[in-house]
Amino acid sequence: MSDKKKQIEQMIRPNCRGFEPYVAGKPVETIQRELGLKKVIKLASNENPLGPSKKAVKAMKSAARKVFFYPDSNSWALKQKIAENFRVKPANILLGAGSDEIIEIIAKLFFNQADEVVVSEHAFIRYKMAGELMNCKVVSVPMKGFKHDLDAMARAVNSRTKAVFIANPNNPTGTYNTKGELERFLSSVSVKSLSLPPLVVMDEAYYEYALVNRDYPRTLGLLKKYPNLVILRTFSKIYGLAGLRVGYGFADETVVDYYERVRPPFNVNLMAQRAATASLNDKRQVKRSVSMAEAQKKWLCGELGKLDIEYVPSAANFILMEIRPFSGRYVFQKLLRLGVIVRAMDEYDYPGFVRVTVGLPSENRMFIGAVKKLIKK
Amino acid sequence: MSDKKKQIEQMIRPNCRGFEPYVAGKPVETIQRELGLKKVIKLASNENPLGPSKKAVKAMKSAARKVFFYPDSNSWALKQKIAENFRVKPANILLGAGSDEIIEIIAKLFFNQADEVVVSEHAFIRYKMAGELMNCKVVSVPMKGFKHDLDAMARAVNSRTKAVFIANPNNPTGTYNTKGELERFLSSVSVKSLSLPPLVVMDEAYYEYALVNRDYPRTLGLLKKYPNLVILRTFSKIYGLAGLRVGYGFADETVVDYYERVRPPFNVNLMAQRAATASLNDKRQVKRSVSMAEAQKKWLCGELGKLDIEYVPSAANFILMEIRPFSGRYVFQKLLRLGVIVRAMDEYDYPGFVRVTVGLPSENRMFIGAVKKLIKK
C-alpha cells in the first residue's frame, strides 16, 4: 500500500474502514454494455414493471423546464396530499430520498455510539448499515421459518436498545408478521422495565401488496398508542418512482420535529415531489399493479412447483427461491447470460438463494424459460 | 412539555438536540399562496434564471416513463462524461445529491467526535452543520474584508484538525481567494509538523462564474500534489439543475474508494443522472449564462451605486448588500410584499445584509424598482 493511501486510511473514521459498498441490482443498460446482449430484463430490484402513473409522467414532463429552481424544502404540496390521503396531520409525516434515507436520518438523529440496534437476521441490509455508520452494536436475531421472530426480538431488547427494525413484509423473504404478533411485540416492549422504550421502525415498503392479507397489521392506527413507532412507506415500489427517490413515513410529532432539523434541506427533489403528489391521485394504477402482481405470483409459483423449485410464499412482489443444487451466485451468473437479471442473496446470508421480482407476464415467461435451460444443463 | 415529548427528546443524540432547521429560500408558489400575490420572482437561492439546457430538458422528458427503475447506483454514464469533460479518471470523481450531500458524506466518513473542523466566519453554513452533526469542534476563523483569511485559517490548523472548508467564491459574500493565496495556504498546511494533514475541501459551486478572473485558482491541477484536496462542483447553479440535486467533485482515488462505501447507494437519482450528462454536452448554455450574469451584475452594481447602497463586489451570480438603515430581515419582508424574494443574512451573522441573486434583466429591474420603493418610504 502506498504511503499516501495509508495516510488517507488513517484519517477515516475507524468504524467506516471495514465498510463494503452496497451492491445494487445492475441496470439493464449496464448488462447490455458488459455482456453485449440485446434483450435484457431486470427482475432484480422489486420495481413495478407497469411503471409510474400517467399522471406522474405528465407532472414530470411539465416540471422539466422548472428544475433550475431548488425543490420546496418543506415539500408542502406532497405533505398535504399524503395527509389528506392517509388522514394524518402534515406534522406526522416524514419524507426522504427513499425510505432508505429516512432510515439513515433516524440513525443520525437517535443513535449514539454503543447504543444497541435490534434487527432480524436476513432482513433488509440497510438497517444494519445505518447502525454501523453510527458505531452502534447491531444485534441480529435469528428468524423462525423465514419470518421475523418478534418474540425473540422482544427478548433481545434491553436498556441499551435504541431501536428495533421490522421489515413487514420483509425483503428478501417476502414474509410478514401478523397484526397479533406485532401487537404482542409492541406491548411486551412497552411494559419492559426500561426508562425509555426503543424506537420501533416498521418498514412497510411493500405495504400495498401485503394489504390483501386480512391479518396484515394496519399500523397507522397504532401511532397514538405507541409514540415510539415509526412507519416507513415508499413511492419506489408500487408507485413506480424508484428512480426519483422518494419515501415517506409516519411518526410522532416530536420525532418529526427533530427529523426536520437533521435532514438535508432539499432531500426530496423537485421532480420527485411533483411525481409523487400526482401519483396519489391515481388509485387505479395501484389497483392494477396489485392485481397483476397477485396473478403473476400465482402463475410463477405454479411453474416453480412443477419444476420442484423450493420458494418462500411471498406477500410482496418478489419471490425468494432455491434452485438446487446451484448456488445463488451461479444462478445469477447463468441467468444473466440469458438476459435475465435476478439477485443473488449472499449479502443476506442466503448463499443458496436468488430473489426474483414478479415482472410483466412476458418477463416472467422469459425467466421461467431461462430457469428451464439452467436446470437441463 | 408533555411526558411523551420529554421522553422522545431524551432518546435523541445530545448533539442534535439544539439543532435548528436550515432555512431555505422560499419557493415562488409558497409566497404566492401565503401572501396572495400573483407576480412573484425569486432572487433568493442563486439559481440560473436561464434554466436547464434544452438537451437536459429533452433527456428528462424521455426519462419520465423510465423512473420505475432504480437509478444506476454507479452513475456510469455521468461519470464517463465528467471524466471526459475534465480529463480525469472516473476513479477520481465524487457524486452526490448536490454538493451539499458530498459535504455530509465526507463528514460521516472522516469526522470523529472531538475532531476539529476549520471554517471561515460567514461561509456557507452547511459546513458548520456537517461538523456539528458528527459532534466535532467547529473552529470559525474571522474574515478579512469579506474574504476567507487563509493565512489565519492555516494558523488555526493543529493536530486535531480533520478538515478545512474553503468556499471559493464564497456564498454569501461572493469574494474569492486567489491562486497565490490558496497555494500558500496548501503548502503551509502541508509543511506543518502534523502526522496527518487535514482534508482541504474547496467548494467551487460558482466555479464557472468565477473563471473570468485570471487569478482564480484552477484547483484540478493541484490534486496530484495534494491528495488531501477535495474539490466540489455542482449542477445546481450554472447548469440549472438545482431541483434535481446533483453535485460532483474530484478527490484522490483512496478518498473516492471509501466515499463509495459510505454513500447511499442511489444518491443521484435517475433523472438527475440523465439531465446532468446531457447538460455537459451543451457548452453554449454555460457561456450564455456567464455572459448574462456578468452583464447584469454590472448593471445591478451601477444601479446600487446610484442609490448609495453598499455591496460586496462578487465573482459569483449574487450580490451581498446592505440597504441602510434597514435590517436584512426588514428588507426581506418588505421586498417580499412587493413580490421579490431575496435572502436575509441573519444565519450568516450579517443581520444588516441581504443576498440577491442576479436574475433575468426584467427580474433585476423589478428588484431595483422594489428597492426604490423601499427607500422612499
Interface residues (C-beta under 8 A of the other chain):
Chain A: K4 K5 Q7 I8 E9 Q10 M11 I12 R13 P14 C16 R17 F19 E20 P21 Y22 A24 G25 P27 V28 E29 T30 K42 S45 E47 N48 P49 L50 G51 P52 A56 V57 M60 K61 A63 A64 R65 K66 V67 F68 F69 Y70 P71 D72 S73 N74 W76 A77 A97 G98 D100 E101 E104 K108 L109 F110 F111 N112 Q113 L133 K162 L196 P197 L199 P227 N228 S236 G240 L241 A242 G243 L244 R245 D252 T254 V255 Y258 E260 R261 V262 P264 P265 F266 N267 N269 L270 M271 A272 A275
Chain B: K4 K5 Q7 I8 E9 Q10 M11 I12 R13 P14 C16 R17 F19 E20 P21 Y22 A24 G25 P27 V28 E29 T30 K42 S45 E47 N48 P49 L50 G51 P52 A56 V57 M60 K61 A63 A64 R65 K66 V67 F68 F69 Y70 P71 D72 S73 N74 W76 A77 A97 G98 D100 E101 E104 K108 L109 F110 F111 N112 Q113 L133 K162 L196 P197 L199 P227 N228 S236 G240 L241 A242 G243 L244 R245 D252 T254 V255 Y258 E260 R261 V262 P264 P265 F266 N267 N269 L270 M271 A272 A275
